[in-house]
Amino acid sequence: MRSREAVYQKIKTVLADLFEVDPESISEDSRLYEDLDIDSIDAVDLVVELKGYIGKKISPEDFKSVRTVGDVVNAVCELLGNE
């Protein structure tokens, strides 16, 4: 089981590496589309990357209501069985 902070740091690293987002500009309140300029195709790439981290299939339903970085952290923690 990974801590919530470890999940957050992983997601922050993925966003910085995949989408060249400045890590300093990423917070749990950052909105994916509006603040970080992550579009729907980028979101698919993010899910594919997180699938490798989680180690299991991610259904679109798991990320349907995700709007912020914090939402992504919550969704990943739930899939990992943290919450």
PyMOL Python script that loads the backbone (N, CA, C, O; Angstrom):
from pymol import cmd

cmd.read_pdbstr("""\
ATOM      1  N   MET A   1       0.841  -1.178   0.000  1.00  0.00           N
ATOM      2  CA  MET A   1       0.000   0.000   0.000  1.00  0.00           C
ATOM      3  C   MET A   1       0.892   1.250   0.000  1.00  0.00           C
ATOM      4  O   MET A   1       1.845   1.352   0.773  1.00  0.00           O
ATOM      5  N   ARG A   2       0.564   2.173  -0.868  1.00  0.00           N
ATOM      6  CA  ARG A   2       1.345   3.405  -0.963  1.00  0.00           C
ATOM      7  C   ARG A   2       0.626   4.525  -0.223  1.00  0.00           C
ATOM      8  O   ARG A   2      -0.603   4.585  -0.214  1.00  0.00           O
ATOM      9  N   SER A   3       1.395   5.407   0.393  1.00  0.00           N
ATOM     10  CA  SER A   3       0.782   6.523   1.117  1.00  0.00           C
ATOM     11  C   SER A   3       0.170   7.509   0.130  1.00  0.00           C
ATOM     12  O   SER A   3       0.543   7.549  -1.043  1.00  0.00           O
ATOM     13  N   ARG A   4      -0.768   8.294   0.621  1.00  0.00           N
ATOM     14  CA  ARG A   4      -1.406   9.311  -0.216  1.00  0.00           C
ATOM     15  C   ARG A   4      -0.355  10.288  -0.736  1.00  0.00           C
ATOM     16  O   ARG A   4      -0.417  10.713  -1.890  1.00  0.00           O
ATOM     17  N   GLU A   5       0.606  10.641   0.110  1.00  0.00           N
ATOM     18  CA  GLU A   5       1.667  11.565  -0.306  1.00  0.00           C
ATOM     19  C   GLU A   5       2.518  10.954  -1.414  1.00  0.00           C
ATOM     20  O   GLU A   5       2.909  11.656  -2.347  1.00  0.00           O
ATOM     21  N   ALA A   6       2.811   9.659  -1.325  1.00  0.00           N
ATOM     22  CA  ALA A   6       3.592   8.980  -2.369  1.00  0.00           C
ATOM     23  C   ALA A   6       2.823   8.977  -3.694  1.00  0.00           C
ATOM     24  O   ALA A   6       3.410   9.179  -4.757  1.00  0.00           O
ATOM     25  N   VAL A   7       1.521   8.749  -3.624  1.00  0.00           N
ATOM     26  CA  VAL A   7       0.679   8.767  -4.832  1.00  0.00           C
ATOM     27  C   VAL A   7       0.683  10.168  -5.438  1.00  0.00           C
ATOM     28  O   VAL A   7       0.825  10.324  -6.651  1.00  0.00           O
ATOM     29  N   TYR A   8       0.527  11.182  -4.594  1.00  0.00           N
ATOM     30  CA  TYR A   8       0.537  12.573  -5.067  1.00  0.00           C
ATOM     31  C   TYR A   8       1.862  12.906  -5.748  1.00  0.00           C
ATOM     32  O   TYR A   8       1.872  13.514  -6.818  1.00  0.00           O
ATOM     33  N   GLN A   9       2.973  12.514  -5.140  1.00  0.00           N
ATOM     34  CA  GLN A   9       4.288  12.794  -5.723  1.00  0.00           C
ATOM     35  C   GLN A   9       4.464  12.081  -7.069  1.00  0.00           C
ATOM     36  O   GLN A   9       5.042  12.644  -8.000  1.00  0.00           O
ATOM     37  N   LYS A  10       3.972  10.859  -7.170  1.00  0.00           N
ATOM     38  CA  LYS A  10       4.044  10.109  -8.434  1.00  0.00           C
ATOM     39  C   LYS A  10       3.259  10.828  -9.519  1.00  0.00           C
ATOM     40  O   LYS A  10       3.749  11.002 -10.634  1.00  0.00           O
ATOM     41  N   ILE A  11       2.046  11.244  -9.196  1.00  0.00           N
ATOM     42  CA  ILE A  11       1.198  11.931 -10.177  1.00  0.00           C
ATOM     43  C   ILE A  11       1.841  13.252 -10.592  1.00  0.00           C
ATOM     44  O   ILE A  11       1.814  13.617 -11.767  1.00  0.00           O
ATOM     45  N   LYS A  12       2.408  13.952  -9.646  1.00  0.00           N
ATOM     46  CA  LYS A  12       3.098  15.213  -9.935  1.00  0.00           C
ATOM     47  C   LYS A  12       4.264  14.967 -10.892  1.00  0.00           C
ATOM     48  O   LYS A  12       4.469  15.731 -11.835  1.00  0.00           O
ATOM     49  N   THR A  13       5.024  13.904 -10.650  1.00  0.00           N
ATOM     50  CA  THR A  13       6.152  13.547 -11.519  1.00  0.00           C
ATOM     51  C   THR A  13       5.672  13.179 -12.916  1.00  0.00           C
ATOM     52  O   THR A  13       6.263  13.597 -13.912  1.00  0.00           O
ATOM     53  N   VAL A  14       4.604  12.399 -12.988  1.00  0.00           N
ATOM     54  CA  VAL A  14       4.056  12.002 -14.293  1.00  0.00           C
ATOM     55  C   VAL A  14       3.601  13.233 -15.075  1.00  0.00           C
ATOM     56  O   VAL A  14       3.895  13.354 -16.264  1.00  0.00           O
ATOM     57  N   LEU A  15       2.894  14.136 -14.422  1.00  0.00           N
ATOM     58  CA  LEU A  15       2.426  15.352 -15.096  1.00  0.00           C
ATOM     59  C   LEU A  15       3.604  16.187 -15.591  1.00  0.00           C
ATOM     60  O   LEU A  15       3.563  16.726 -16.697  1.00  0.00           O
ATOM     61  N   ALA A  16       4.641  16.294 -14.785  1.00  0.00           N
ATOM     62  CA  ALA A  16       5.821  17.073 -15.183  1.00  0.00           C
ATOM     63  C   ALA A  16       6.557  16.406 -16.339  1.00  0.00           C
ATOM     64  O   ALA A  16       6.963  17.076 -17.289  1.00  0.00           O
ATOM     65  N   ASP A  17       6.731  15.088 -16.261  1.00  0.00           N
ATOM     66  CA  ASP A  17       7.494  14.365 -17.290  1.00  0.00           C
ATOM     67  C   ASP A  17       6.731  14.232 -18.604  1.00  0.00           C
ATOM     68  O   ASP A  17       7.281  14.493 -19.673  1.00  0.00           O
ATOM     69  N   LEU A  18       5.467  13.829 -18.524  1.00  0.00           N
ATOM     70  CA  LEU A  18       4.700  13.576 -19.746  1.00  0.00           C
ATOM     71  C   LEU A  18       4.249  14.855 -20.450  1.00  0.00           C
ATOM     72  O   LEU A  18       4.248  14.928 -21.679  1.00  0.00           O
ATOM     73  N   PHE A  19       3.870  15.854 -19.667  1.00  0.00           N
ATOM     74  CA  PHE A  19       3.227  17.034 -20.248  1.00  0.00           C
ATOM     75  C   PHE A  19       4.012  18.320 -20.048  1.00  0.00           C
ATOM     76  O   PHE A  19       3.531  19.411 -20.355  1.00  0.00           O
ATOM     77  N   GLU A  20       5.237  18.177 -19.525  1.00  0.00           N
ATOM     78  CA  GLU A  20       6.127  19.314 -19.333  1.00  0.00           C
ATOM     79  C   GLU A  20       5.474  20.422 -18.510  1.00  0.00           C
ATOM     80  O   GLU A  20       5.641  21.607 -18.796  1.00  0.00           O
ATOM     81  N   VAL A  21       4.727  20.012 -17.481  1.00  0.00           N
ATOM     82  CA  VAL A  21       4.120  20.958 -16.555  1.00  0.00           C
ATOM     83  C   VAL A  21       5.144  21.255 -15.470  1.00  0.00           C
ATOM     84  O   VAL A  21       5.788  20.342 -14.953  1.00  0.00           O
ATOM     85  N   ASP A  22       5.296  22.522 -15.127  1.00  0.00           N
ATOM     86  CA  ASP A  22       6.220  22.912 -14.057  1.00  0.00           C
ATOM     87  C   ASP A  22       5.735  22.304 -12.742  1.00  0.00           C
ATOM     88  O   ASP A  22       4.627  22.601 -12.295  1.00  0.00           O
ATOM     89  N   PRO A  23       6.559  21.452 -12.118  1.00  0.00           N
ATOM     90  CA  PRO A  23       6.139  20.809 -10.860  1.00  0.00           C
ATOM     91  C   PRO A  23       5.728  21.810  -9.783  1.00  0.00           C
ATOM     92  O   PRO A  23       4.875  21.511  -8.948  1.00  0.00           O
ATOM     93  N   GLU A  24       6.331  22.995  -9.802  1.00  0.00           N
ATOM     94  CA  GLU A  24       5.990  24.023  -8.810  1.00  0.00           C
ATOM     95  C   GLU A  24       4.566  24.545  -8.996  1.00  0.00           C
ATOM     96  O   GLU A  24       3.971  25.083  -8.062  1.00  0.00           O
ATOM     97  N   SER A  25       4.027  24.387 -10.194  1.00  0.00           N
ATOM     98  CA  SER A  25       2.675  24.900 -10.461  1.00  0.00           C
ATOM     99  C   SER A  25       1.594  23.860 -10.147  1.00  0.00           C
ATOM    100  O   SER A  25       0.403  24.143 -10.278  1.00  0.00           O
ATOM    101  N   ILE A  26       2.007  22.664  -9.735  1.00  0.00           N
ATOM    102  CA  ILE A  26       1.054  21.584  -9.479  1.00  0.00           C
ATOM    103  C   ILE A  26       0.725  21.517  -7.989  1.00  0.00           C
ATOM    104  O   ILE A  26       1.613  21.413  -7.143  1.00  0.00           O
ATOM    105  N   SER A  27      -0.561  21.579  -7.692  1.00  0.00           N
ATOM    106  CA  SER A  27      -1.044  21.362  -6.324  1.00  0.00           C
ATOM    107  C   SER A  27      -2.260  20.444  -6.416  1.00  0.00           C
ATOM    108  O   SER A  27      -2.746  20.166  -7.512  1.00  0.00           O
ATOM    109  N   GLU A  28      -2.741  19.982  -5.295  1.00  0.00           N
ATOM    110  CA  GLU A  28      -3.923  19.116  -5.338  1.00  0.00           C
ATOM    111  C   GLU A  28      -5.149  19.863  -5.835  1.00  0.00           C
ATOM    112  O   GLU A  28      -6.103  19.243  -6.304  1.00  0.00           O
ATOM    113  N   ASP A  29      -5.135  21.187  -5.739  1.00  0.00           N
ATOM    114  CA  ASP A  29      -6.263  21.993  -6.205  1.00  0.00           C
ATOM    115  C   ASP A  29      -6.163  22.355  -7.686  1.00  0.00           C
ATOM    116  O   ASP A  29      -7.103  22.914  -8.251  1.00  0.00           O
ATOM    117  N   SER A  30      -5.031  22.041  -8.316  1.00  0.00           N
ATOM    118  CA  SER A  30      -4.860  22.363  -9.736  1.00  0.00           C
ATOM    119  C   SER A  30      -5.894  21.622 -10.572  1.00  0.00           C
ATOM    120  O   SER A  30      -6.063  20.408 -10.456  1.00  0.00           O
ATOM    121  N   ARG A  31      -6.580  22.383 -11.414  1.00  0.00           N
ATOM    122  CA  ARG A  31      -7.560  21.769 -12.326  1.00  0.00           C
ATOM    123  C   ARG A  31      -6.819  21.279 -13.561  1.00  0.00           C
ATOM    124  O   ARG A  31      -6.028  22.009 -14.158  1.00  0.00           O
ATOM    125  N   LEU A  32      -7.086  20.038 -13.934  1.00  0.00           N
ATOM    126  CA  LEU A  32      -6.346  19.419 -15.032  1.00  0.00           C
ATOM    127  C   LEU A  32      -6.498  20.196 -16.327  1.00  0.00           C
ATOM    128  O   LEU A  32      -5.500  20.514 -16.974  1.00  0.00           O
ATOM    129  N   TYR A  33      -7.718  20.505 -16.714  1.00  0.00           N
ATOM    130  CA  TYR A  33      -7.966  21.133 -18.010  1.00  0.00           C
ATOM    131  C   TYR A  33      -7.649  22.624 -17.993  1.00  0.00           C
ATOM    132  O   TYR A  33      -6.947  23.126 -18.872  1.00  0.00           O
ATOM    133  N   GLU A  34      -8.167  23.328 -16.993  1.00  0.00           N
ATOM    134  CA  GLU A  34      -8.034  24.778 -16.973  1.00  0.00           C
ATOM    135  C   GLU A  34      -6.650  25.247 -16.547  1.00  0.00           C
ATOM    136  O   GLU A  34      -6.075  26.129 -17.184  1.00  0.00           O
ATOM    137  N   ASP A  35      -6.103  24.668 -15.472  1.00  0.00           N
ATOM    138  CA  ASP A  35      -4.834  25.160 -14.922  1.00  0.00           C
ATOM    139  C   ASP A  35      -3.603  24.511 -15.558  1.00  0.00           C
ATOM    140  O   ASP A  35      -2.589  25.174 -15.777  1.00  0.00           O
ATOM    141  N   LEU A  36      -3.697  23.212 -15.853  1.00  0.00           N
ATOM    142  CA  LEU A  36      -2.525  22.488 -16.347  1.00  0.00           C
ATOM    143  C   LEU A  36      -2.563  22.220 -17.839  1.00  0.00           C
ATOM    144  O   LEU A  36      -1.620  21.666 -18.403  1.00  0.00           O
ATOM    145  N   ASP A  37      -3.670  22.621 -18.486  1.00  0.00           N
ATOM    146  CA  ASP A  37      -3.819  22.482 -19.938  1.00  0.00           C
ATOM    147  C   ASP A  37      -3.709  21.031 -20.403  1.00  0.00           C
ATOM    148  O   ASP A  37      -3.122  20.744 -21.447  1.00  0.00           O
ATOM    149  N   ILE A  38      -4.281  20.121 -19.613  1.00  0.00           N
ATOM    150  CA  ILE A  38      -4.327  18.704 -19.966  1.00  0.00           C
ATOM    151  C   ILE A  38      -5.606  18.474 -20.752  1.00  0.00           C
ATOM    152  O   ILE A  38      -6.696  18.659 -20.212  1.00  0.00           O
ATOM    153  N   ASP A  39      -5.499  18.075 -22.019  1.00  0.00           N
ATOM    154  CA  ASP A  39      -6.709  17.834 -22.815  1.00  0.00           C
ATOM    155  C   ASP A  39      -7.116  16.368 -22.726  1.00  0.00           C
ATOM    156  O   ASP A  39      -6.480  15.585 -22.021  1.00  0.00           O
ATOM    157  N   SER A  40      -8.169  16.001 -23.436  1.00  0.00           N
ATOM    158  CA  SER A  40      -8.715  14.643 -23.318  1.00  0.00           C
ATOM    159  C   SER A  40      -7.727  13.577 -23.801  1.00  0.00           C
ATOM    160  O   SER A  40      -7.685  12.482 -23.240  1.00  0.00           O
ATOM    161  N   ILE A  41      -6.944  13.878 -24.817  1.00  0.00           N
ATOM    162  CA  ILE A  41      -5.941  12.921 -25.295  1.00  0.00           C
ATOM    163  C   ILE A  41      -4.833  12.766 -24.251  1.00  0.00           C
ATOM    164  O   ILE A  41      -4.358  11.660 -23.998  1.00  0.00           O
ATOM    165  N   ASP A  42      -4.430  13.885 -23.650  1.00  0.00           N
ATOM    166  CA  ASP A  42      -3.446  13.824 -22.564  1.00  0.00           C
ATOM    167  C   ASP A  42      -3.977  13.004 -21.394  1.00  0.00           C
ATOM    168  O   ASP A  42      -3.229  12.263 -20.757  1.00  0.00           O
ATOM    169  N   ALA A  43      -5.277  13.143 -21.116  1.00  0.00           N
ATOM    170  CA  ALA A  43      -5.885  12.407 -20.007  1.00  0.00           C
ATOM    171  C   ALA A  43      -5.788  10.904 -20.242  1.00  0.00           C
ATOM    172  O   ALA A  43      -5.574  10.141 -19.300  1.00  0.00           O
ATOM    173  N   VAL A  44      -5.943  10.478 -21.486  1.00  0.00           N
ATOM    174  CA  VAL A  44      -5.792   9.054 -21.821  1.00  0.00           C
ATOM    175  C   VAL A  44      -4.355   8.612 -21.560  1.00  0.00           C
ATOM    176  O   VAL A  44      -4.126   7.543 -20.993  1.00  0.00           O
ATOM    177  N   ASP A  45      -3.390   9.426 -21.970  1.00  0.00           N
ATOM    178  CA  ASP A  45      -1.979   9.115 -21.713  1.00  0.00           C
ATOM    179  C   ASP A  45      -1.706   9.021 -20.209  1.00  0.00           C
ATOM    180  O   ASP A  45      -0.950   8.158 -19.763  1.00  0.00           O
ATOM    181  N   LEU A  46      -2.322   9.905 -19.439  1.00  0.00           N
ATOM    182  CA  LEU A  46      -2.162   9.887 -17.986  1.00  0.00           C
ATOM    183  C   LEU A  46      -2.710   8.585 -17.402  1.00  0.00           C
ATOM    184  O   LEU A  46      -2.074   7.968 -16.547  1.00  0.00           O
ATOM    185  N   VAL A  47      -3.879   8.175 -17.862  1.00  0.00           N
ATOM    186  CA  VAL A  47      -4.482   6.932 -17.368  1.00  0.00           C
ATOM    187  C   VAL A  47      -3.615   5.731 -17.729  1.00  0.00           C
ATOM    188  O   VAL A  47      -3.442   4.827 -16.912  1.00  0.00           O
ATOM    189  N   VAL A  48      -3.069   5.711 -18.940  1.00  0.00           N
ATOM    190  CA  VAL A  48      -2.191   4.612 -19.362  1.00  0.00           C
ATOM    191  C   VAL A  48      -0.957   4.554 -18.451  1.00  0.00           C
ATOM    192  O   VAL A  48      -0.544   3.474 -18.030  1.00  0.00           O
ATOM    193  N   GLU A  49      -0.382   5.704 -18.156  1.00  0.00           N
ATOM    194  CA  GLU A  49       0.793   5.762 -17.273  1.00  0.00           C
ATOM    195  C   GLU A  49       0.435   5.302 -15.856  1.00  0.00           C
ATOM    196  O   GLU A  49       1.201   4.576 -15.222  1.00  0.00           O
ATOM    197  N   LEU A  50      -0.717   5.724 -15.374  1.00  0.00           N
ATOM    198  CA  LEU A  50      -1.138   5.338 -14.023  1.00  0.00           C
ATOM    199  C   LEU A  50      -1.491   3.862 -13.935  1.00  0.00           C
ATOM    200  O   LEU A  50      -1.342   3.239 -12.884  1.00  0.00           O
ATOM    201  N   LYS A  51      -1.961   3.306 -15.047  1.00  0.00           N
ATOM    202  CA  LYS A  51      -2.270   1.869 -15.080  1.00  0.00           C
ATOM    203  C   LYS A  51      -1.019   1.065 -14.737  1.00  0.00           C
ATOM    204  O   LYS A  51      -1.096   0.090 -13.989  1.00  0.00           O
ATOM    205  N   GLY A  52       0.124   1.462 -15.274  1.00  0.00           N
ATOM    206  CA  GLY A  52       1.380   0.794 -14.968  1.00  0.00           C
ATOM    207  C   GLY A  52       1.760   0.945 -13.499  1.00  0.00           C
ATOM    208  O   GLY A  52       2.308   0.025 -12.892  1.00  0.00           O
ATOM    209  N   TYR A  53       1.467   2.102 -12.942  1.00  0.00           N
ATOM    210  CA  TYR A  53       1.779   2.369 -11.532  1.00  0.00           C
ATOM    211  C   TYR A  53       0.883   1.557 -10.599  1.00  0.00           C
ATOM    212  O   TYR A  53       1.340   1.014  -9.593  1.00  0.00           O
ATOM    213  N   ILE A  54      -0.385   1.484 -10.948  1.00  0.00           N
ATOM    214  CA  ILE A  54      -1.360   0.779 -10.113  1.00  0.00           C
ATOM    215  C   ILE A  54      -1.233  -0.737 -10.282  1.00  0.00           C
ATOM    216  O   ILE A  54      -1.403  -1.506  -9.336  1.00  0.00           O
ATOM    217  N   GLY A  55      -0.929  -1.137 -11.513  1.00  0.00           N
ATOM    218  CA  GLY A  55      -0.758  -2.558 -11.779  1.00  0.00           C
ATOM    219  C   GLY A  55      -2.043  -3.285 -12.110  1.00  0.00           C
ATOM    220  O   GLY A  55      -2.097  -4.513 -12.054  1.00  0.00           O
ATOM    221  N   LYS A  56      -3.080  -2.535 -12.456  1.00  0.00           N
ATOM    222  CA  LYS A  56      -4.324  -3.169 -12.892  1.00  0.00           C
ATOM    223  C   LYS A  56      -5.086  -2.248 -13.826  1.00  0.00           C
ATOM    224  O   LYS A  56      -4.794  -1.057 -13.935  1.00  0.00           O
ATOM    225  N   LYS A  57      -6.062  -2.825 -14.491  1.00  0.00           N
ATOM    226  CA  LYS A  57      -6.869  -2.098 -15.465  1.00  0.00           C
ATOM    227  C   LYS A  57      -7.628  -0.966 -14.788  1.00  0.00           C
ATOM    228  O   LYS A  57      -8.111  -1.110 -13.664  1.00  0.00           O
ATOM    229  N   ILE A  58      -7.726   0.149 -15.476  1.00  0.00           N
ATOM    230  CA  ILE A  58      -8.491   1.295 -14.989  1.00  0.00           C
ATOM    231  C   ILE A  58      -9.663   1.500 -15.936  1.00  0.00           C
ATOM    232  O   ILE A  58      -9.477   1.664 -17.142  1.00  0.00           O
ATOM    233  N   SER A  59     -10.854   1.490 -15.390  1.00  0.00           N
ATOM    234  CA  SER A  59     -12.028   1.711 -16.243  1.00  0.00           C
ATOM    235  C   SER A  59     -12.287   3.210 -16.362  1.00  0.00           C
ATOM    236  O   SER A  59     -11.961   3.976 -15.455  1.00  0.00           O
ATOM    237  N   PRO A  60     -12.868   3.620 -17.473  1.00  0.00           N
ATOM    238  CA  PRO A  60     -13.185   5.044 -17.638  1.00  0.00           C
ATOM    239  C   PRO A  60     -14.071   5.576 -16.510  1.00  0.00           C
ATOM    240  O   PRO A  60     -13.997   6.754 -16.162  1.00  0.00           O
ATOM    241  N   GLU A  61     -14.899   4.716 -15.947  1.00  0.00           N
ATOM    242  CA  GLU A  61     -15.767   5.126 -14.837  1.00  0.00           C
ATOM    243  C   GLU A  61     -14.961   5.601 -13.635  1.00  0.00           C
ATOM    244  O   GLU A  61     -15.395   6.497 -12.910  1.00  0.00           O
ATOM    245  N   ASP A  62     -13.781   5.002 -13.420  1.00  0.00           N
ATOM    246  CA  ASP A  62     -12.943   5.364 -12.279  1.00  0.00           C
ATOM    247  C   ASP A  62     -12.479   6.815 -12.344  1.00  0.00           C
ATOM    248  O   ASP A  62     -12.208   7.435 -11.316  1.00  0.00           O
ATOM    249  N   PHE A  63     -12.389   7.348 -13.552  1.00  0.00           N
ATOM    250  CA  PHE A  63     -11.863   8.708 -13.733  1.00  0.00           C
ATOM    251  C   PHE A  63     -12.889   9.666 -14.338  1.00  0.00           C
ATOM    252  O   PHE A  63     -12.542  10.766 -14.766  1.00  0.00           O
ATOM    253  N   LYS A  64     -14.139   9.246 -14.370  1.00  0.00           N
ATOM    254  CA  LYS A  64     -15.185  10.061 -14.995  1.00  0.00           C
ATOM    255  C   LYS A  64     -15.360  11.418 -14.311  1.00  0.00           C
ATOM    256  O   LYS A  64     -15.560  12.427 -14.987  1.00  0.00           O
ATOM    257  N   SER A  65     -15.289  11.451 -12.999  1.00  0.00           N
ATOM    258  CA  SER A  65     -15.543  12.695 -12.276  1.00  0.00           C
ATOM    259  C   SER A  65     -14.268  13.426 -11.856  1.00  0.00           C
ATOM    260  O   SER A  65     -14.323  14.366 -11.062  1.00  0.00           O
ATOM    261  N   VAL A  66     -13.135  13.002 -12.379  1.00  0.00           N
ATOM    262  CA  VAL A  66     -11.850  13.618 -12.026  1.00  0.00           C
ATOM    263  C   VAL A  66     -11.738  14.983 -12.699  1.00  0.00           C
ATOM    264  O   VAL A  66     -11.888  15.114 -13.914  1.00  0.00           O
ATOM    265  N   ARG A  67     -11.469  15.999 -11.873  1.00  0.00           N
ATOM    266  CA  ARG A  67     -11.299  17.358 -12.401  1.00  0.00           C
ATOM    267  C   ARG A  67     -10.002  18.006 -11.929  1.00  0.00           C
ATOM    268  O   ARG A  67      -9.440  18.853 -12.624  1.00  0.00           O
ATOM    269  N   THR A  68      -9.525  17.609 -10.751  1.00  0.00           N
ATOM    270  CA  THR A  68      -8.324  18.217 -10.179  1.00  0.00           C
ATOM    271  C   THR A  68      -7.259  17.150  -9.930  1.00  0.00           C
ATOM    272  O   THR A  68      -7.534  15.953 -10.003  1.00  0.00           O
ATOM    273  N   VAL A  69      -6.056  17.597  -9.638  1.00  0.00           N
ATOM    274  CA  VAL A  69      -4.978  16.675  -9.279  1.00  0.00           C
ATOM    275  C   VAL A  69      -5.379  15.885  -8.034  1.00  0.00           C
ATOM    276  O   VAL A  69      -5.116  14.685  -7.950  1.00  0.00           O
ATOM    277  N   GLY A  70      -6.006  16.542  -7.079  1.00  0.00           N
ATOM    278  CA  GLY A  70      -6.481  15.862  -5.872  1.00  0.00           C
ATOM    279  C   GLY A  70      -7.479  14.759  -6.186  1.00  0.00           C
ATOM    280  O   GLY A  70      -7.475  13.707  -5.546  1.00  0.00           O
ATOM    281  N   ASP A  71      -8.345  15.005  -7.186  1.00  0.00           N
ATOM    282  CA  ASP A  71      -9.295  13.971  -7.614  1.00  0.00           C
ATOM    283  C   ASP A  71      -8.555  12.754  -8.165  1.00  0.00           C
ATOM    284  O   ASP A  71      -8.943  11.615  -7.906  1.00  0.00           O
ATOM    285  N   VAL A  72      -7.491  13.002  -8.924  1.00  0.00           N
ATOM    286  CA  VAL A  72      -6.690  11.900  -9.475  1.00  0.00           C
ATOM    287  C   VAL A  72      -6.053  11.114  -8.327  1.00  0.00           C
ATOM    288  O   VAL A  72      -6.072   9.883  -8.322  1.00  0.00           O
ATOM    289  N   VAL A  73      -5.492  11.834  -7.358  1.00  0.00           N
ATOM    290  CA  VAL A  73      -4.880  11.183  -6.193  1.00  0.00           C
ATOM    291  C   VAL A  73      -5.914  10.314  -5.485  1.00  0.00           C
ATOM    292  O   VAL A  73      -5.639   9.162  -5.149  1.00  0.00           O
ATOM    293  N   ASN A  74      -7.099  10.868  -5.261  1.00  0.00           N
ATOM    294  CA  ASN A  74      -8.166  10.108  -4.586  1.00  0.00           C
ATOM    295  C   ASN A  74      -8.538   8.855  -5.362  1.00  0.00           C
ATOM    296  O   ASN A  74      -8.695   7.783  -4.778  1.00  0.00           O
ATOM    297  N   ALA A  75      -8.681   8.986  -6.682  1.00  0.00           N
ATOM    298  CA  ALA A  75      -9.058   7.853  -7.529  1.00  0.00           C
ATOM    299  C   ALA A  75      -7.983   6.758  -7.491  1.00  0.00           C
ATOM    300  O   ALA A  75      -8.298   5.573  -7.386  1.00  0.00           O
ATOM    301  N   VAL A  76      -6.719   7.166  -7.576  1.00  0.00           N
ATOM    302  CA  VAL A  76      -5.619   6.195  -7.548  1.00  0.00           C
ATOM    303  C   VAL A  76      -5.556   5.520  -6.181  1.00  0.00           C
ATOM    304  O   VAL A  76      -5.387   4.304  -6.099  1.00  0.00           O
ATOM    305  N   CYS A  77      -5.691   6.294  -5.115  1.00  0.00           N
ATOM    306  CA  CYS A  77      -5.672   5.709  -3.768  1.00  0.00           C
ATOM    307  C   CYS A  77      -6.798   4.693  -3.605  1.00  0.00           C
ATOM    308  O   CYS A  77      -6.609   3.631  -3.011  1.00  0.00           O
ATOM    309  N   GLU A  78      -7.965   5.029  -4.138  1.00  0.00           N
ATOM    310  CA  GLU A  78      -9.094   4.103  -4.055  1.00  0.00           C
ATOM    311  C   GLU A  78      -8.797   2.822  -4.813  1.00  0.00           C
ATOM    312  O   GLU A  78      -9.089   1.733  -4.320  1.00  0.00           O
ATOM    313  N   LEU A  79      -8.220   2.933  -6.008  1.00  0.00           N
ATOM    314  CA  LEU A  79      -7.875   1.757  -6.796  1.00  0.00           C
ATOM    315  C   LEU A  79      -6.789   0.915  -6.125  1.00  0.00           C
ATOM    316  O   LEU A  79      -6.749  -0.305  -6.284  1.00  0.00           O
ATOM    317  N   LEU A  80      -5.917   1.576  -5.381  1.00  0.00           N
ATOM    318  CA  LEU A  80      -4.868   0.866  -4.663  1.00  0.00           C
ATOM    319  C   LEU A  80      -5.370   0.265  -3.357  1.00  0.00           C
ATOM    320  O   LEU A  80      -4.663  -0.501  -2.702  1.00  0.00           O
ATOM    321  N   GLY A  81      -6.582   0.616  -2.990  1.00  0.00           N
ATOM    322  CA  GLY A  81      -7.151   0.098  -1.756  1.00  0.00           C
ATOM    323  C   GLY A  81      -6.725   0.884  -0.529  1.00  0.00           C
ATOM    324  O   GLY A  81      -6.822   0.387   0.593  1.00  0.00           O
ATOM    325  N   ASN A  82      -6.250   2.120  -0.736  1.00  0.00           N
ATOM    326  CA  ASN A  82      -5.821   2.959   0.377  1.00  0.00           C
ATOM    327  C   ASN A  82      -6.996   3.558   1.129  1.00  0.00           C
ATOM    328  O   ASN A  82      -6.894   3.841   2.323  1.00  0.00           O
ATOM    329  N   GLU A  83      -8.113   3.754   0.436  1.00  0.00           N
ATOM    330  CA  GLU A  83      -9.241   4.440   1.075  1.00  0.00           C
ATOM    331  C   GLU A  83     -10.487   3.590   0.976  1.00  0.00           C
ATOM    332  O   GLU A  83     -11.548   3.992   1.455  1.00  0.00           O
TER     333      GLU A  83
END
""", "prot")
cmd.dss("prot")
cmd.show_as("cartoon", "prot")
cmd.util.cbc("prot")
cmd.orient("prot")
